[in-house]
Amino acid sequence: MGNLGFQEILLIAVVVLVLFGGRKIPEFMKGLGRGIREFNDAKNNVKKELEEGMNEKDNQPTTTTTSSTTSSQN
C-alpha cells in the first residue's frame, strides 16, 4: 500500500488541481508551510524549556531533610 509510482502521484496531482484550481494551490501550500513552521517552533520551544528545567534541577544543591515525629500519649 505504501508503494506509490509515478502514475499514481500524477493522478493525485491532477485530482488536486481539478478540485482546488490553479489559484488556490499556492495559497494552500503557503498555509501548510506556515502551519509546519509554527509546529516546529512550538516543538523547539518545548524542548528548550525542558532542557532548561533539567539544567536548573541539576544545578540546584541537593538537600535531604529528615523529620522526626513525636507521639503523645493521653
C-alpha positions as CSV (number, residue, x, y, z in Angstrom):
1,M,0.0,0.0,0.0
2,G,3.0,2.3,0.6
3,N,4.4,2.0,-2.9
4,L,3.3,4.9,-5.0
5,G,4.5,5.0,-8.5
6,F,4.7,8.0,-10.9
7,Q,1.3,7.3,-12.4
8,E,-0.4,7.3,-9.0
9,I,1.3,10.5,-8.0
10,L,0.4,12.2,-11.3
11,L,-3.2,11.1,-10.9
12,I,-3.3,12.6,-7.4
13,A,-1.8,15.8,-8.6
14,V,-4.4,16.1,-11.4
15,V,-7.3,15.4,-9.0
16,V,-5.9,18.1,-6.6
17,L,-5.6,20.6,-9.4
18,V,-9.1,19.9,-10.6
19,L,-10.6,20.2,-7.1
20,F,-8.7,23.2,-5.8
21,G,-7.9,25.0,-9.1
22,G,-4.6,26.6,-10.0
23,R,-5.1,29.7,-8.0
24,K,-5.9,28.1,-4.7
25,I,-3.0,25.7,-4.6
26,P,-0.3,28.3,-3.8
27,E,-2.4,29.7,-1.0
28,F,-2.9,26.2,0.3
29,M,0.8,25.4,0.2
30,K,1.6,28.8,1.9
31,G,-0.8,28.0,4.7
32,L,0.6,24.5,5.0
33,G,4.1,25.9,5.2
34,R,3.1,28.3,8.0
35,G,1.5,25.5,9.9
36,I,4.5,23.3,9.7
37,R,6.8,26.2,10.7
38,E,4.6,27.1,13.7
39,F,4.5,23.4,14.8
40,N,8.3,23.2,14.6
41,D,8.7,26.4,16.5
42,A,6.4,25.2,19.3
43,K,8.2,21.8,19.4
44,N,11.6,23.6,19.7
45,N,10.3,25.9,22.5
46,V,9.0,22.9,24.5
47,K,12.3,21.1,24.0
48,K,14.3,24.2,25.1
49,E,12.1,24.6,28.2
50,L,12.5,21.0,29.2
51,E,16.3,21.2,28.8
52,E,16.4,24.4,30.8
53,G,14.3,22.8,33.5
54,M,16.6,19.8,33.6
55,N,19.7,22.0,33.8
56,E,18.1,24.0,36.7
57,K,17.3,20.8,38.5
58,D,20.9,19.6,38.1
59,N,22.4,22.9,39.3
60,Q,20.4,23.1,42.5
61,P,22.1,21.8,45.6
62,T,20.6,18.6,46.9
63,T,19.4,18.8,50.5
64,T,18.0,16.0,52.4
65,T,15.5,16.8,55.2
66,T,14.7,14.4,57.9
67,S,11.7,15.0,60.0
68,S,11.2,13.5,63.4
69,T,7.7,12.8,64.7
70,T,6.7,12.8,68.2
71,S,3.8,10.8,69.6
72,S,2.0,11.9,72.7
73,Q,0.1,9.6,75.0
74,N,-3.0,10.5,76.9
